[in-house]
Amino acid sequence: MGLQQFAVSIYKNPFTFLFFAVLICYILVYMPYGLEDGDMGTIVSISWSMYNGYFPHLDFVYIKPPFSPYFHSWPFYISETYGYLINRTMYYLQIFLYSLWAIKILCREFNIERRDTVYFLALLGALISIHDYPPMPWNTVDGVFFTILGAWFLLKPKHKWFHIALGAFFVSLAVLCKQSFFFVPVLLVVYFLLKKDFRQSIYFILYGLFFAMLYVGIIYINGAFDAMWEQLFSFTTSSSFKRTGFLSYIDSLRLYPWIVLGYLAIVFTVRYFANKNTVFAVVLAGPAICFLYIYLTEENYGLLKQVLIQAMWMLATGFTFLKSLQNKQYRMLLLFLGFGWCASISNGFNTPVDFSAPILFAFFVFSYSETYTLKKSVGLASIAVFLALFYLGYQTPYLDSPRKELTYNMGEVFPQLKGIKSDAETFNKYKELKHLASKYDNFTILPSVTLGHYLTNTKNPIGVDWVFNHHLADQIPEYINKLEDKDVTVFLENFENHANNYEETSTLTMYVKENWQLVATYDYFRIYQKQR
């Protein structure tokens, strides 16, 4: 293809080009920046333990289904050195892929055939799902990824038995990422029954039961069934589900009612008087203004961002439900919004932002009233606005210093972090960790340098790298015994006055500080050993 033909192709299909160009740019521009000691290493640390032969629930406590750590251990088989970098890159790949898959499925259902519209909505959905979140492996992203991959096979118009089998397999993997995805098979069965596709319902249930029995059999053979049951369900209470799955959504409308009512009044007024492209621009303007306010005024992961995405989901779902009473096409959109709800149920960042594509699709069909003729200038302006917004958000990477201070190449300390930039304090802290790892054997790090054992190429003697009480399922005496029976040396971070309040949330850390012998003190760590 000549240069002129390539230019013509881009002109005719700008959003297809932009979709892949933005994905590559995000990997190059945002992936290298930021490194914090908790979330950004928690899945990788468990993957590293499993890669080193530990069995979940049995050799260490894990309060979620274990497929995410298993899934993210495969890069270590390719390269132990670059496994973490591969996993950071996968974050962007997964979100762009499942946003595209979801929009393709929905556009097929709604008879939207324009390629540019498909890639525009997929790109916008991916941008909002990523917002300014750090590039890291995460259970929720994995759960959505395998849910949509399963839906790709299950929702084929002319599906065969092997499509149902493959779909059930991938949905089973989604279920094994996080407890909130237990609801995904239920939503799918309800959808099949509403379609009166009883054959698909029965086959899906049977294949699902087969994969469930296979998994339980593996757990049982390894002697971990009782431990798995206790760890998965003792700390996922009905009150927690009620709070994160329902009450927080009601609060999203109740906390800022005048903003929501004002937004709806403007949108419906514009919808009555203006053309469809103007309506869509106004619909997107509300969330854009809120994101701008968030990035200019408050900490990036505060309540307002959670409330914003929940309110967007509530408005999209309310519209979709009402339309589904008249038009069966909207049932599939309602199903996908249900997948987003599953992704949001969390005691952490309780929001459906990780799967924003169906929310954006609902806004799109609301605005265009079944004509679906997106004007390219409106689409390009929308993408430009959200790229600019999230560029602003990314100036302060997750729990790290402002981006302008992230000038230290962490690869100079550990080769596994080659290309990753952080600040002076993190650089010096990891240099100290490397020195201590060369000086002491059989150590663990408390409470939260989750990448510590991966970076030092060591096996964690207690298996858990982030020792919150709930991460240990409150099995504090058992972990005290592990430390003492294995004669472990503890590198204790200077954890006092941390935002996670480890004095209250990590009893194991406090036990070591108050009962073990302090043998050395450094700038960032104190060395403890049990009393002789």
N, C-alpha and C positions, 0 to 999 in steps of 0.2 A: 504494500500500500504506500503510495507516495505521500509527501507532506501535505499536498493540497487535499487529497482524499481524506487524510487523517483529520485535517482541520474541519472539513465538511461533516465528517462523522461526529466530531465533538459538537459542532453547531446543531446538528439534528438531534443528538442524544446527550445533552450536556450533563444530565443528572446521572446517567450511567457512568460517564467519565468521572464525574465528581465523587460518586460513591467510592470507587476504588482509589482515586487520588487522595481523598480525605482519610481513608483507612491507612494508607501508606504514610501520610503526613503525621497522623496521630501516633503511629508506632515510632517514627523518627523523632518527632518533636516533643511528645509528652511521656513516652515510655521511660526514658532515661532518668527523669527527675523525681526525687523524693525517696526517702527510706526511713521508715519508722519501725519501732521495735515490737509492735503487737500485731495488728491486723494484717499488715503487709507480708508477714511471714508465717502466720498461724497454720494455713493449709499446707504450705511447703514444708514446714517443720514436721507435721504429721506424715506427709508423704515420705519424707526422709527417714522417719522411724520405720514406716512400713517397708520401704526399700531396703532397710537394714534388717528386715526379718521379724519385726514386731507385728503381732496380730491384734487388730483393734478389739476393744472391750475386754480382751483377756490379758494381754501384756501391758495395757495402759487403758485408762478411762477415756472414753470418747462418747459424748452425749448426743451425737447425731449419727445418722446412718453413714457408713464409711466410704461410699463410692467416690466422693470428691477427692479425698486424699489419694485413693488408689489411682484415679484418673490422672492426677497431676504428678504421680510418681513416674509415669512413662518417659518424660524427658530425661530423667536421670539415666535411663538405659541407653539413651542416645549419647548423652554427655553429662557426667556429673558436674563438670565445670560450668557448663552453660545451661543447665537445667532450669535455674531460676530465671534467667533472661528469657528462655523459651516460654516459661509460664507467664511472665509479665506480658509478652507479646500476644499470647493466646487470649488474654482478656479482651483485647480489642477485636481480634478475629472472631471470637465467639459471639460478641454482641452484634457486630456487623452482620454476621451470617444469620443468626436467628431473627434479627429484624427483617432481613431480606426474605427469608423463608416465610415468615409470618405474613408479610405484606403480599407476597406472591399468592399464598393460599387465599387470603381475603379478597384480593383483586380478582382472582378466578371466580370466587363465589359471587362477587358483585358485578361480574362481566366488565371489568375495567381492563382494557386491552393495551392501552398506551404504555409502552416500555418506560418512557420518561416519568410518567406518574408513579409507576411501581418503584423505580429507583429513587425518586424524590422522597416519597413517604418512608421508604426503608432507611434512607440516609438521615432524614429528620428524626425518625424514631431512634436510630442508633445514637445520634448526637445527644438527645435528651436522656437516653438511658445511661450513657457514659457521663454526662454533664461534666463535672470536674473530679470524678471519683478516681482513686488511685489505681494504677494497673496492677492487679493482684488476683491470684486465684481465689474464687469465692464460691461457697455452696450454692447460693441463690442463682448466680450466673450459670453454673453448671446445671442446676435444676431446670431453668428456663431453656437452656440449650438443648437438653435431651427431651424435654417436653415438646418443643416445636419440631425437633427432628422426628419424634414419634408421630406427631400430628401430620407431618409431611406425607407419611405413608398411610396413616389411618384415614385421612380425609381426601384421598384420591377419588375422583368421580367414579372411576371404574376399577375398584380395588379387587385384588385377588386374595387368596388365603395367605400368601406369603407377605403381602403388604400388611395385613392385620398382624401377622406374627412379628414382623420387623417393628411395626409401630408399638406393639405391646412390649417388646424387648426394650426399646429406647425409653418408653414411658416408665418401665420398671427401673431403669437406670436413674431417671429423674426422681422417682420415689426414694431411691437410695442415696440421694444427695442431701435431703433435709426433710424433717417431719412435715413441714407445711405442704410439701408436694404429695403427701398421702391423698390429698383431695383431688388431684388431677385425674386419676382413673374414674373417680365418682362423677366428676363433671363430664367426662367423655361418655360414660355409660348413659347419663341423663340425656346428653345431646343425641346419642344414637336412638334412644327410646322415643324422644320427641320426633325424630325423623321416621319413626316406626321401622327402623332397620334392626329388627330383632335378631337376624342372623349375625350381623356384625357385632351386636352386643354380646351374644353368647360366645362367639369365637374370641372376642377381645377378653372377656372375663376368664375363659378357659386358659388362654395363653398367659394371661396375667397371673393366674393361680399357679400355673406350671413354673413360671420364672420365680414367683415368690417362694414356692416350695423348694426350688433349687437353691435359692439363697439361704433359706432357713436351714436346709440340709448341710450346706457348707459350714455355716456357723455352728450347728449342732455337732458335726463330726469333729470340729476343732475345740469342742468343750466350752464354747463361749455363749451359749444360748441364754442362760440365766443372767449372766452379766450384761449381755446386750439388752435384754428386756428391761432390766432395772435401770440401766443408764439412759436408754432412749425415752422411757415413759415416766420415770420418777421425777424428771425435771422439766417436763412439758405438761403443765397443768391446764385444766379447763379454764381457770380464771385468766391465765396468761393468753390463751387462745381467744377468749371473749374480749379481752382488752385490746390485743393487737389486731385481731381480725374484724372487729365490729365497732367497739366504742371509739377507737382512735379515728375511724372514718367519720363517725357522727360528729366528733369533736372538730374535724377539719372544716366542716361547714359552720359549726357553732362558734368557733373561736373568732372568725372574721366574717360575720354574716353580712355586714353592709358592703364589704368588698365583693363578696359573691353575688349579692343581689344587684349591686351596681354594674358588675361585669355582665350579668345576664340581661339587664335592661338595655345596656349599650349594644350587646350582640343582637338581640331580637329586634331592636329598632333599626340597626343597620341592615339586618336580614330582610326587613320589610321594604326598605327604600333603595338599597344599593345592589350592585351586581354581585355575582357569586364570588368572584376573585377578591373583591373588597371585603366581603363577609369573612372569607377565610383569613385574610390579612388581619382583620380586627380580632378574630378568634385567637390567633396566635399571639397577637400583641399583648393580651392580658398576661399569659405566663411569662412572656419575654420581659415585660416591665417588672414582674415580681422577681424573676431571676436577677435582673439588674439591681433591684433594691437589696436583695440578699447579699450579692457580692460586694456592694458598696457599704453596707451598714452592719452586717452581722457575721459571726463565725459561720463558715461554709456548711457545716453539718448540724446546724441548729434546727429548732422546731419549725421555723417558717418554711424551710425547703420541704420537710416531710409533709406539712399541712398542704402546701401548694400542690404537690403531685397527688396526694390523696383527694383533694378537692377536684382536680382535673379528672381523676378516675371516677369519682362520684357523678360528676356532670355527664361524662361520656357514657357511663353505665345506665344512668337514668334515661337519657335520650335513646340509647340502644334498646333498652327493655321496652319502652313504649312503642318503638317502631317494630320490635319483634312480634308484637301482638297483631300487627297487620301484615308484616312482610317476613316470611320465613328466612330470607337471606340474613337477617340481622341476628338470627340465633347463633350463627357461627361467630359473628363478632362478639356476641355476649359470652360465648365459650372462651374466646381469647382474652377478653377482659377478666374472666374468671381465672385464667392462668396467671394474669398479672396480680390478681388478689392473692393467689397462692404464694407468689414470690414475695409478697409484702409482709406476710405473717412472720414477725421477727421481734425478739426482745431488743435488737439493736436498732438498725436504721429501718424503721417500720414504714415502708413506702413502696408502692409498685413501680418506682422509677426504673428499676432494672429491666422492665419490659414495658416501655412506653409506646411501642409501635401501635397496639390496638387503640390506645387513647387518641393518638394522632389520626388514625384512620377514622375513628368515630367523628372527630372534629371535621375531617375532610368531607365525609358523606353528609354531615349536617349542613355544611356550608354550600355544597354544590348540588344538593337536592336531585341526585340521580342523573345529572348530566356529566359531571366529572371532567370538565374541560379546564384544567389548570393552565393558567397563563404563565409562560416561562419566566417572565420578569418577576412575577409574584413569588414563584418558587425559588429563583436565584436570590432574591432579596431576603426571603425567609431563611435560607441556608446561611447567607452572609451574616445576618443578625445573630443567629444562634452560635455560629462559629466565633464571632466576636465576643459574645457573652461568656462562652466557656473558656475562651482564651483569657478573659479577665479572671474567671474563677481559678484557672490553673496557675495564676501567679502566686498562689499560696498552696502548694501541694499538701496533701493530707498529713496533718500532724507534723509538719516540717516547717523550716524557715521559709521566708519569701523566696521566690525562685531566683531572684537576683543574687541571693547569698549561697545558692547551691552551685558552688564552683569547684568543689573538691571531688576528684575522681576516686570513687571507692574501690575501683579495680587496683589501685596502687597498694591497697591493704589486703584484699582478698580477690583472687582472679575470678571468682564466681560473680563478682559485682562489677566486672569490667564494663565501662560505659555508663554506669549509674553515678549520678551526681548528688551529693548531699552537702551539708554545711560543715563548718570546722569542728563543732562539738561532736557530731556523729563520726566524723573522720577520726578524731583523736580517741573517741571511745572504742571504736572497732580496732584501732591500732593497739590499744591496751588489752583488749580481749585476745587478740592474736598473740601478744606476748605472754599472757597468762596461760593460754592453751598450750604453749610450748613448754611451760614451766611445770604445770600440774597435769597429772593423769586422772582419769575416772572422775570427771567433774560434771556438774550441771549448773545452769545459770538461773537464778531466781530474781524477780518474778517473771520477766517478760522479754528477754532478747530471743525472740522466737527463731531467728535464723542462725543462732549461735552454733549449734552442733553441725548444721549443714556447712557453714562457712569454715569451720575448723576441721571438717572431715572426721568427726567423731560420732560415736553412738551414745545417745542420751541414756544414762543408766536408769532413769525413772520413766522415760518414754514421753513425757508431757513437757512442753516448752513454755507454756503460759499457764501459771498455776493459780488462776482465779479459783475460789472455792467451788463455783458451779462447774468449771471445767474439770474439776476433780470429783464431781458428783458428791461433794462433801465427804469424800473418803480420806479425810486428813490423817487419821491414825495409820492407815495402810501406807500412805506415802511417807510419813515420818519413819515407819519401819523400813521402807525401801531405802531411804537415805542412810539410815544407820546400819542396816544389815549389809549393805553394799559398800559401806565405808566411803561414801561419796564426799568429795570436796565441793563446797558450794561457793560460786562466785555470786555474791549478793550485790545487785545494783544499788545505787543511791536512790532508793525508791520513795523516800519520804516526801510528802507533799505533792505526790503525783496526781494528775487529774483522775486516775482510776482508783484513787483512795485505797491503795493496797493494804494500809493498816487495818482496814475493815474487810476488804474483799479477798485477801490472801492470807489465811491463817497459817499456811505452811511457811510462808516467808517470815512472818512474825515469830513463829516457833524457832526457826533457825537463828534469827537475830537474838532472841531472848534466852536461848538455852544452849547454843553451841559456842565453841571457843573461837574468838576472833584471832586469826594468826597473822594477818597482814592487811594493810590498808593502802589502796591506790587512789588515783584521781576519780575513777568512775566505778570501781568495784571494791568490795571488801571480801576477804577470803575467810571462810568459816569451815571448821572441821568439828566433828562431834567430840564431846569431852572424853578424854582418855582416863 
